[in-house]
Amino acid sequence: MANTSLVMFEDELQEVAVIIEKLLGEANAKSVYLVDKDGQLISSAGDTQNIDATSLASLTAGNIAATGGLAKLIGEQEFSILFHEGEKDNIHISIVGHRVILVVIFDEKSSLGLVRLRVKKASDELGGCIAKILERMESSDTSENLLEEISDDDIEGLFS
């Protein structure tokens, strides 16, 4: 099941969005993104207008994959936290539940220590959400359930 895409229902996505919004405020961050390891954006909060979220998600997943290769070279499973410091903005990247990537962009209004502290708390909450989603996906074939909800009339409406 570990290699399949996450399938979330609206209530699960809302639960994730609440945690992301809370992290944004508590860490005094500019923006927060939750990305699947496949490079798909799951949720975002904050000042996201000037950032191409699709590119950010893809590049973040690629970054995690590349550093995963480095980790294996030195005998580690993976590097669970990455930090990039820029002139104005910084990016804190962490892996949550071995399944999703939490990206926090912050500037001088916050500090790495505060971000790390708040990310730890949010990661625990998000890890619980992701575990419940994966458990639900394993206990029932979600693709079958979704297809059962689509009627022949719905399909006909898509193609007419």
C-alpha positions as CSV (number, residue, x, y, z in Angstrom):
1,M,0.0,0.0,0.0
2,A,3.0,2.3,0.6
3,N,3.4,3.1,-3.1
4,T,-0.2,4.1,-3.9
5,S,-1.4,7.7,-4.0
6,L,-3.3,9.0,-1.0
7,V,-7.0,9.3,-1.5
8,M,-8.6,11.7,0.9
9,F,-12.2,12.5,1.6
10,E,-13.4,16.1,2.3
11,D,-13.4,15.7,6.1
12,E,-9.9,14.3,6.1
13,L,-8.7,17.2,3.9
14,Q,-10.3,19.7,6.3
15,E,-8.6,18.1,9.3
16,V,-5.3,18.4,7.5
17,A,-6.0,22.0,6.5
18,V,-6.8,23.0,10.1
19,I,-3.4,21.6,11.3
20,I,-1.6,23.4,8.5
21,E,-3.3,26.7,9.3
22,K,-2.5,26.3,13.0
23,L,1.2,25.6,12.2
24,L,1.3,28.7,10.0
25,G,0.3,30.9,12.8
26,E,2.2,29.2,15.6
27,A,5.5,29.1,13.7
28,N,5.0,32.7,12.4
29,A,5.7,31.3,8.9
30,K,5.0,32.9,5.5
31,S,3.5,29.7,4.0
32,V,3.1,26.0,4.7
33,Y,2.6,23.2,2.2
34,L,1.8,19.5,2.6
35,V,3.1,17.4,-0.3
36,D,2.8,13.7,-1.2
37,K,6.1,12.0,-1.8
38,D,4.9,11.6,-5.4
39,G,5.1,15.4,-5.7
40,Q,1.4,16.1,-5.5
41,L,0.3,19.1,-3.5
42,I,-2.2,18.1,-0.7
43,S,-2.8,21.3,1.1
44,S,-1.3,24.8,1.6
45,A,-1.8,27.8,3.8
46,G,-0.5,31.4,4.0
47,D,1.0,33.6,1.4
48,T,1.0,31.2,-1.5
49,Q,0.1,33.6,-4.4
50,N,3.6,34.2,-5.6
51,I,4.8,30.6,-5.5
52,D,4.1,28.0,-8.2
53,A,2.8,25.3,-5.9
54,T,3.0,22.6,-8.5
55,S,6.7,23.2,-9.1
56,L,7.3,23.6,-5.4
57,A,5.6,20.2,-4.7
58,S,7.6,18.4,-7.5
59,L,10.9,20.0,-6.6
60,T,10.4,19.2,-2.9
61,A,9.6,15.5,-3.7
62,G,12.7,15.4,-5.9
63,N,14.8,17.0,-3.2
64,I,13.6,14.3,-0.7
65,A,14.3,11.6,-3.2
66,A,17.8,12.9,-3.9
67,T,18.7,13.3,-0.2
68,G,17.3,9.8,0.3
69,G,19.9,8.5,-2.1
70,L,22.6,10.4,-0.1
71,A,21.3,9.0,3.1
72,K,21.5,5.4,1.8
73,L,25.1,6.1,0.7
74,I,26.1,6.7,4.3
75,G,23.9,4.0,5.8
76,E,20.9,6.0,6.9
77,Q,17.3,5.1,6.0
78,E,16.5,8.8,5.1
79,F,17.0,12.3,6.3
80,S,13.8,13.3,7.9
81,I,14.5,17.0,8.1
82,L,16.1,19.3,5.6
83,F,16.8,23.1,6.0
84,H,17.7,25.6,3.3
85,E,18.7,29.1,4.3
86,G,18.4,32.0,1.9
87,E,19.1,35.7,2.1
88,K,15.5,36.6,2.9
89,D,13.6,33.3,3.1
90,N,14.2,29.9,4.6
91,I,12.7,26.5,3.9
92,H,12.2,23.8,6.5
93,I,11.3,20.4,5.0
94,S,10.3,17.4,7.0
95,I,9.0,14.0,6.3
96,V,5.8,13.1,8.1
97,G,4.8,9.5,8.6
98,H,7.2,8.3,6.0
99,R,4.6,9.3,3.5
100,V,4.1,13.1,3.1
101,I,6.4,16.1,3.2
102,L,5.7,19.2,5.2
103,V,7.3,22.4,3.8
104,V,7.5,25.6,5.9
105,I,8.7,28.8,4.3
106,F,9.7,31.5,6.8
107,D,11.7,34.7,7.1
108,E,13.4,36.8,9.8
109,K,10.0,37.2,11.6
110,S,10.5,33.6,12.8
111,S,13.4,31.4,13.9
112,L,14.6,28.0,13.0
113,G,14.1,26.9,16.6
114,L,10.5,28.0,16.7
115,V,9.7,26.4,13.3
116,R,11.3,23.1,14.4
117,L,9.4,23.1,17.7
118,R,6.1,23.8,16.0
119,V,6.7,21.4,13.1
120,K,7.4,18.6,15.6
121,K,4.0,19.2,17.2
122,A,2.2,19.5,13.8
123,S,4.0,16.4,12.4
124,D,2.7,14.3,15.3
125,E,-0.9,15.5,14.5
126,L,-0.5,15.1,10.8
127,G,1.1,11.6,11.3
128,G,-2.1,10.6,13.1
129,C,-4.2,11.9,10.2
130,I,-2.1,10.1,7.6
131,A,-2.2,6.9,9.5
132,K,-6.0,7.0,9.7
133,I,-6.2,7.7,6.0
134,L,-3.9,4.8,5.1
135,E,-5.8,2.5,7.5
136,R,-9.0,3.4,5.8
137,M,-7.5,2.9,2.4
138,E,-6.2,-0.6,3.4
139,S,-9.4,-1.7,5.0
140,S,-11.6,-0.9,2.0
141,D,-10.7,-0.6,-1.7
142,T,-11.3,3.2,-2.1
143,S,-11.2,3.0,-5.9
144,E,-14.1,0.5,-5.9
145,N,-16.1,2.7,-3.4
146,L,-15.6,5.8,-5.6
147,L,-16.6,4.0,-8.7
148,E,-19.8,2.7,-7.1
149,E,-20.8,6.3,-6.5
150,I,-20.6,7.1,-10.2
151,S,-23.7,6.3,-12.2
152,D,-24.0,5.6,-15.9
153,D,-25.8,8.9,-16.2
154,D,-22.8,10.7,-14.6
155,I,-20.4,9.1,-17.1
156,E,-22.7,9.9,-20.0
157,G,-22.9,13.5,-18.8
158,L,-19.1,13.8,-18.9
159,F,-18.9,12.8,-22.6
160,S,-21.9,14.6,-24.0
